Amino acid sequence: MTVGPREPGRPGERGKPGDEPRPLVERLGMAFVALVIAVLFGGMAVAAWIGGEGFLAVMAGIGALMTAWAGAMTLLRG
């Protein structure tokens, strides 16, 4: 007989160590770090665009968007 994964939350079961949501202060801190890094990427994108480096500007802009997205998901998902 095979045993499948257990559902967390059933009486008498503890679940996996990573099942509990992160505390709000930790989510806020990580979102703030992501925001700072996204702003730095955005500044690099603007500076590269002004300097005529189109490819670097696009790549830095994508990095800013991806970092902002990851920070928002960290904050919202828990």
Secondary structure, 3 states (H helix, E strand, C coil): CCCCCCCCCCCCCCCCCCCCCCCHHHHHHHHHHHHHHHHHHHHHHHHHHHCCCHHHHHHHHHHHHHHHHHHHHHHHHC
